[in-house]
Amino acid sequence: MTAAGTDTPRRQRRALVASVGVGLLAVALVAVLATRSAAPGSQVTTPLGGKPAPPVAGPALVGGAPVSLAALRGRYVLVDFFASWCVPCQREIPQIEAFLYQNRRRVAAIGVDIDEDAADGRAFLERVGATWPAVEDPVGARSIALAWGVTDPPESFLVAPDGRVVAEIVGGVTARMLDRLLAQARAAGAGG
């Protein structure tokens, strides 16, 4: 065989390997895009919509006082699932603070720290200056997150004064987004 004769199978093999690599990359990209449920900070349809909110209760991460969603009945409540290692969670704290301040007479919030030790969640809340109570959903148990259908933080839910879930947001929230959801819920008569 000549040098040119052995070169053709090598080129074909390289082209095949390159084609397979590009194909695998395309399949991976399609899989990632197809499995994303929504863009960050998007309102999504939740199976909990219109149903009574699952319980959220426990000792507050900061201070240890009892915290429960049931005790906040009669007000709109933002239930925010977060973790200290979650960058969008870190960014949304000032937005939640602004929303709560603007709506302090009719809205409360409760946080649920998931996928980490309570000490990390406590340190995070103290560092960012969160003013609302939060409970731990212990690592490994995730009983609160499972009841709400939460997969990854941040995920937030708006609960009406009558205890029904009226909205879910996947990804970090903004005060403007929360104001819009609250206005929609009030206009629809959610809250009893």
Rosetta silent file (secondary structure, phi, psi, omega in degrees, C-alpha in Angstrom):
SEQUENCE: MTAAGTDTPRRQRRALVASVGVGLLAVALVAVLATRSAAPGSQVTTPLGGKPAPPVAGPALVGGAPVSLAALRGRYVLVDFFASWCVPCQREIPQIEAFLYQNRRRVAAIGVDIDEDAADGRAFLERVGATWPAVEDPVGARSIALAWGVTDPPESFLVAPDGRVVAEIVGGVTARMLDRLLAQARAAGAGG
SCORE:     score description
SCORE:     0.000 S_00000001
   1 L     0.000  149.091  178.075    0.000    0.000    0.000 S_00000001
   2 L   -90.315  168.798  178.315    1.061    3.508   -0.638 S_00000001
   3 H   -61.952  -35.583  179.386    1.076    6.292    1.916 S_00000001
   4 H   -67.629  -33.850 -179.359   -1.951    7.758    0.188 S_00000001
   5 H   -68.010  -36.637  179.753   -3.808    4.440    0.513 S_00000001
   6 H   -80.421  -20.417 -178.533   -3.344    4.265    4.301 S_00000001
   7 H   -71.887  -35.020 -176.980   -4.233    7.935    4.690 S_00000001
   8 H   -63.658  -47.630  177.377   -7.825    7.521    3.430 S_00000001
   9 H   -61.409  -35.336  178.528   -8.969    5.052    6.164 S_00000001
  10 H   -64.771  -43.631  179.033   -7.413    7.344    8.821 S_00000001
  11 H   -63.239  -41.595  179.086   -9.284   10.343    7.478 S_00000001
  12 H   -63.320  -41.524  179.282  -12.484    8.363    7.388 S_00000001
  13 H   -64.350  -44.751  178.475  -11.968    7.234   10.987 S_00000001
  14 H   -61.953  -42.654  179.440  -11.253   10.809   12.144 S_00000001
  15 H   -63.768  -40.317  178.329  -14.310   12.084   10.316 S_00000001
  16 H   -64.056  -45.893  179.048  -16.421    9.333   11.900 S_00000001
  17 H   -61.422  -43.645  178.922  -15.095   10.132   15.392 S_00000001
  18 H   -63.431  -42.128  179.537  -15.723   13.850   14.837 S_00000001
  19 H   -63.817  -43.443  178.544  -19.240   13.153   13.573 S_00000001
  20 H   -63.139  -42.983  178.883  -20.035   10.947   16.549 S_00000001
  21 H   -60.843  -45.709  178.465  -18.660   13.608   18.921 S_00000001
  22 H   -64.210  -41.152  178.874  -20.757   16.356   17.327 S_00000001
  23 H   -62.421  -44.141  179.001  -23.805   14.078   17.383 S_00000001
  24 H   -64.252  -39.814  177.658  -23.352   13.280   21.072 S_00000001
  25 H   -62.508  -43.195  178.982  -22.934   16.960   21.856 S_00000001
  26 H   -63.670  -42.673  178.353  -26.133   17.771   19.967 S_00000001
  27 H   -62.382  -43.001  179.377  -28.037   15.008   21.787 S_00000001
  28 H   -62.896  -43.148  179.568  -26.758   16.280   25.157 S_00000001
  29 H   -63.558  -45.132  178.141  -27.796   19.852   24.335 S_00000001
  30 H   -61.308  -42.133  179.625  -31.265   18.766   23.232 S_00000001
  31 H   -62.239  -43.304  179.363  -31.644   16.679   26.409 S_00000001
  32 H   -63.772  -47.736 -179.000  -30.699   19.605   28.624 S_00000001
  33 H   -66.473  -35.489 -178.590  -33.047   21.994   26.851 S_00000001
  34 H   -73.252  -28.681 -177.640  -35.886   19.480   26.767 S_00000001
  35 H   -91.367   -8.891  175.775  -35.677   18.671   30.475 S_00000001
  36 L   -71.132  125.958 -177.306  -35.583   22.291   31.648 S_00000001
  37 L   -78.873  -31.373 -178.246  -39.024   22.987   33.019 S_00000001
  38 L  -168.341  161.137  174.420  -38.833   26.762   32.781 S_00000001
  39 L   -68.284  150.474  178.431  -36.523   29.712   32.547 S_00000001
  40 L   -55.298  139.527  179.864  -35.211   30.907   35.906 S_00000001
  41 L    74.317   28.844 -177.831  -37.666   33.151   37.671 S_00000001
  42 E  -106.899  140.259  172.130  -40.641   31.777   35.746 S_00000001
  43 E   -75.899  134.170 -179.393  -44.123   31.149   36.986 S_00000001
  44 E  -126.415  162.148  174.914  -45.018   27.523   36.302 S_00000001
  45 L   -77.397  129.392 -179.000  -48.125   25.410   36.602 S_00000001
  46 L  -114.457  141.411  175.398  -48.047   23.523   39.874 S_00000001
  47 L   -63.333  -17.255  179.290  -50.018   20.409   40.806 S_00000001
  48 L   -83.091   -8.695 -175.888  -50.669   22.212   44.105 S_00000001
  49 E   -52.770  123.556  179.327  -52.514   25.057   42.375 S_00000001
  50 L    80.328   -3.631 -178.845  -55.811   25.745   44.119 S_00000001
  51 L  -100.877  160.248  176.268  -55.168   23.052   46.724 S_00000001
  52 E   -60.378  137.411  179.721  -54.416   23.472   50.427 S_00000001
  53 L   -66.731  137.937  173.977  -50.734   24.171   51.012 S_00000001
  54 L   -61.997  156.579 -178.656  -48.763   21.314   52.570 S_00000001
  55 L   -66.648  148.077  170.323  -47.609   22.011   56.120 S_00000001
  56 L  -134.718  118.765 -178.553  -44.424   23.895   56.875 S_00000001
  57 E  -158.800  153.959  176.967  -43.432   23.899   60.527 S_00000001
  58 E   156.304  179.807  176.316  -40.447   23.644   62.828 S_00000001
  59 E   -74.860  141.924  178.449  -38.112   25.692   64.965 S_00000001
  60 L   -62.716  138.167  177.311  -36.795   28.854   63.317 S_00000001
  61 L   -59.541  -38.021  178.372  -33.225   28.504   62.095 S_00000001
  62 L  -106.600  112.421  177.045  -32.443   31.861   63.692 S_00000001
  63 L    99.429  -27.671  175.507  -33.683   32.086   67.264 S_00000001
  64 L    79.708    1.047  179.111  -35.411   28.710   67.522 S_00000001
  65 L   -65.653  150.916  178.063  -38.972   30.043   67.973 S_00000001
  66 E   -63.632  137.827  179.684  -41.755   27.842   66.583 S_00000001
  67 E  -128.600  135.936  173.839  -42.622   28.635   62.964 S_00000001
  68 E  -153.303  143.621  175.845  -45.594   27.356   61.007 S_00000001
  69 L   -63.042  -38.504 -179.183  -47.388   28.225   57.818 S_00000001
  70 H   -58.869  -34.350 -179.915  -50.697   27.532   59.584 S_00000001
  71 H   -69.398  -15.835 -178.684  -49.985   30.359   62.057 S_00000001
  72 H   -96.992    6.467  179.677  -49.792   32.809   59.139 S_00000001
  73 L   -54.446  141.792 -178.441  -53.304   31.987   57.890 S_00000001
  74 L   102.460   -8.134  176.924  -55.256   35.101   56.955 S_00000001
  75 L  -129.793  158.526  168.221  -52.373   36.682   55.028 S_00000001
  76 E   -70.284  142.774 -179.413  -50.715   35.941   51.733 S_00000001
  77 E  -132.163  130.097  171.815  -47.535   33.976   52.413 S_00000001
  78 E   -92.175  118.998  175.911  -44.480   33.535   50.225 S_00000001
  79 E  -102.063  114.165 -173.288  -42.974   30.101   50.907 S_00000001
  80 E  -114.157  119.247  175.819  -39.376   30.218   49.665 S_00000001
  81 E   -92.497  125.064 -173.245  -37.222   27.093   49.321 S_00000001
  82 E  -143.572  171.554  171.196  -33.530   28.054   49.441 S_00000001
  83 L  -151.179  148.126 -176.369  -29.979   26.911   50.233 S_00000001
  84 L   -64.880  -29.085 -177.914  -26.917   28.960   51.149 S_00000001
  85 L   -81.589   -6.677 -175.344  -24.850   27.518   48.269 S_00000001
  86 L   -86.112  112.651 -177.272  -27.498   28.520   45.696 S_00000001
  87 H   -61.788  -46.392  177.229  -26.383   31.685   43.838 S_00000001
  88 H   -60.852  -30.962  177.047  -29.905   32.671   42.645 S_00000001
  89 H   -63.879  -40.957  179.307  -31.065   32.247   46.276 S_00000001
  90 H   -63.435  -38.938 -178.234  -28.419   34.735   47.366 S_00000001
  91 H   -72.712  -29.436 -173.937  -29.558   37.224   44.717 S_00000001
  92 H   -82.571  -16.818 -176.738  -33.256   36.967   45.521 S_00000001
  93 H   -56.048  -50.056  178.452  -33.036   37.814   49.246 S_00000001
  94 H   -62.191  -30.867  177.939  -32.983   41.619   48.738 S_00000001
  95 H   -67.925  -42.307  177.615  -35.865   41.250   46.267 S_00000001
  96 H   -65.027  -42.254  178.189  -37.952   39.306   48.794 S_00000001
  97 H   -57.776  -45.934 -179.784  -37.105   41.899   51.454 S_00000001
  98 H   -62.913  -43.611  178.637  -38.305   44.714   49.164 S_00000001
  99 H   -60.939  -46.767 -179.211  -41.520   42.845   48.348 S_00000001
 100 H   -64.178  -39.756  179.574  -42.240   42.170   52.011 S_00000001
 101 H   -63.978  -43.628 -179.449  -41.565   45.772   52.970 S_00000001
 102 H   -66.703  -26.921 -174.403  -43.904   47.100   50.267 S_00000001
 103 L  -121.388   30.313 -170.497  -46.637   44.654   51.292 S_00000001
 104 L   -59.248  -24.446 -178.200  -45.959   44.326   55.030 S_00000001
 105 L   -82.485  -21.974 -175.126  -49.611   44.563   56.071 S_00000001
 106 L  -124.653   -2.590 -177.833  -50.891   41.742   53.884 S_00000001
 107 E  -130.974  140.456  173.322  -47.926   39.467   53.082 S_00000001
 108 E  -126.229  173.031  176.518  -45.616   37.312   55.177 S_00000001
 109 E  -141.105  153.267  173.825  -42.865   34.898   54.207 S_00000001
 110 E  -141.233  132.632  179.708  -41.469   31.658   55.494 S_00000001
 111 E  -100.829  153.144  174.951  -38.280   30.058   54.233 S_00000001
 112 E  -129.167  112.698 -178.902  -37.427   26.374   53.954 S_00000001
 113 E   -86.006  119.917 -176.840  -33.706   25.584   53.949 S_00000001
 114 E  -120.184  155.076  171.175  -33.035   22.424   51.937 S_00000001
 115 L    63.513   33.039  175.560  -30.050   20.231   51.127 S_00000001
 116 L  -163.291  170.024  177.683  -27.660   21.489   53.816 S_00000001
 117 L   -71.721  150.011 -179.979  -26.923   21.553   57.532 S_00000001
 118 H   -58.276  -35.517 -179.093  -28.977   23.919   59.683 S_00000001
 119 H   -61.937  -38.645  178.409  -25.801   25.773   60.719 S_00000001
 120 H   -67.219  -43.118  178.367  -25.097   26.701   57.086 S_00000001
 121 H   -63.598  -43.540  178.576  -28.653   27.925   56.566 S_00000001
 122 H   -60.462  -48.083 -179.838  -28.578   29.921   59.813 S_00000001
 123 H   -61.147  -39.791  178.772  -25.249   31.567   58.895 S_00000001
 124 H   -62.165  -50.028 -178.557  -26.603   32.409   55.434 S_00000001
 125 H   -60.875  -40.331  179.101  -29.779   34.043   56.774 S_00000001
 126 H   -67.918  -40.709 -178.552  -27.791   36.074   59.284 S_00000001
 127 H   -65.272  -41.276 -177.055  -25.216   37.116   56.656 S_00000001
 128 H   -88.628   -7.180  176.749  -27.795   38.307   54.110 S_00000001
 129 L    74.062   31.007  177.575  -30.050   39.912   56.723 S_00000001
 130 L   -63.782  134.775 -176.423  -33.224   37.993   55.941 S_00000001
 131 L  -102.397   -3.525 -179.141  -36.001   39.189   58.248 S_00000001
 132 L  -100.335  156.120 -179.220  -38.480   36.362   57.790 S_00000001
 133 L   -74.554  152.099  177.022  -38.428   33.047   59.661 S_00000001
 134 E  -140.625  148.460  176.841  -37.083   29.889   58.055 S_00000001
 135 E  -116.664  161.525  177.836  -37.136   26.238   59.012 S_00000001
 136 E   -92.797  137.472  167.892  -34.799   23.402   58.147 S_00000001
 137 E  -108.897   96.647 -167.793  -35.797   20.544   55.883 S_00000001
 138 L   -50.984  141.689  177.259  -33.099   18.146   57.057 S_00000001
 139 L   -54.360  133.130  178.953  -30.578   16.764   54.573 S_00000001
 140 L    92.169  -34.793 -178.672  -31.683   13.328   53.474 S_00000001
 141 L   -84.399  -56.913 -179.565  -35.255   13.739   54.714 S_00000001
 142 L    47.934   34.857 -177.248  -36.520   16.545   52.469 S_00000001
 143 H   -65.971  -38.130  178.663  -40.039   15.835   53.727 S_00000001
 144 H   -68.987  -47.975 -179.959  -41.209   19.438   53.306 S_00000001
 145 H   -59.228  -42.105  179.361  -39.644   19.772   49.849 S_00000001
 146 H   -63.642  -41.239 -179.974  -41.148   16.467   48.732 S_00000001
 147 H   -62.898  -31.546 -179.636  -44.624   17.468   49.913 S_00000001
 148 H   -91.697   -8.863 -179.115  -44.358   20.658   47.853 S_00000001
 149 L    78.514   23.781 -177.849  -42.766   18.940   44.822 S_00000001
 150 L   -82.290  131.673  178.949  -39.581   21.001   45.076 S_00000001
 151 L  -104.679  -46.637 -178.271  -36.567   19.649   43.214 S_00000001
 152 L  -142.412  144.382  175.061  -33.942   22.399   43.400 S_00000001
 153 L   -79.547  157.001   -7.406  -33.722   25.783   45.056 S_00000001
 154 L   -85.609  141.729  169.675  -34.821   28.410   44.596 S_00000001
 155 E  -136.639  137.883 -177.740  -38.483   27.606   44.234 S_00000001
 156 E  -132.521  152.764  179.632  -41.176   29.792   45.729 S_00000001
 157 E  -132.757  142.403  172.341  -44.917   29.532   46.216 S_00000001
 158 E  -103.196  124.627 -179.449  -47.554   32.140   46.918 S_00000001
 159 E  -110.388  131.718 -179.374  -50.171   30.910   49.368 S_00000001
 160 L   -74.450  163.208  179.268  -53.496   32.750   49.680 S_00000001
 161 L   -57.453  -25.342  178.477  -54.945   33.835   53.038 S_00000001
 162 L   -85.047    2.854  175.141  -57.288   30.831   52.948 S_00000001
 163 L    92.503    4.703  179.276  -54.283   28.473   52.781 S_00000001
 164 E   -92.368  145.524  176.352  -54.496   27.521   49.095 S_00000001
 165 E   -76.677  127.151 -179.214  -51.478   27.588   46.778 S_00000001
 166 E  -113.115  -15.973 -179.864  -52.038   30.195   44.051 S_00000001
 167 E  -161.475  152.890  172.973  -48.658   30.348   42.256 S_00000001
 168 E  -130.867  138.959  176.486  -45.249   28.701   41.922 S_00000001
 169 E  -123.564  127.047  176.455  -42.051   30.334   40.717 S_00000001
 170 E  -101.745  127.196 -176.890  -39.025   28.300   39.655 S_00000001
 171 L    97.985  175.700 -178.006  -35.761   30.196   39.914 S_00000001
 172 L   -63.141  145.989 -179.872  -34.948   33.425   41.663 S_00000001
 173 L  -102.855  161.092  172.215  -37.747   35.909   42.235 S_00000001
 174 L  -122.746  157.500  177.873  -37.861   39.679   41.930 S_00000001
 175 H   -59.146  -40.309 -179.954  -39.994   42.130   43.902 S_00000001
 176 H   -62.036  -44.410  178.465  -41.674   43.176   40.651 S_00000001
 177 H   -61.907  -44.567 -179.247  -42.564   39.577   39.786 S_00000001
 178 H   -66.104  -38.665  176.057  -43.946   38.970   43.271 S_00000001
 179 H   -60.356  -42.929  179.583  -45.984   42.207   43.131 S_00000001
 180 H   -63.627  -44.241  179.215  -47.482   41.060   39.820 S_00000001
 181 H   -63.685  -40.672  178.462  -48.362   37.606   41.227 S_00000001
 182 H   -63.132  -43.849  178.532  -49.937   39.171   44.303 S_00000001
 183 H   -62.864  -41.286  178.118  -52.016   41.532   42.144 S_00000001
 184 H   -63.461  -43.105 -179.520  -53.138   38.621   39.943 S_00000001
 185 H   -64.270  -42.867  179.983  -54.108   36.546   42.964 S_00000001
 186 H   -66.915  -41.088  179.796  -56.061   39.418   44.514 S_00000001
 187 H   -64.511  -33.631  179.770  -57.796   40.224   41.203 S_00000001
 188 L   -80.791   -3.695  179.479  -58.811   36.565   40.848 S_00000001
 189 L    80.837   13.299  179.327  -60.269   36.638   44.342 S_00000001
 190 L   -68.730  129.215  175.368  -57.736   34.155   45.713 S_00000001
 191 L   136.862  -20.082  176.570  -57.641   34.343   49.411 S_00000001
 192 L    71.193    0.000    0.000  -61.128   33.829   50.660 S_00000001
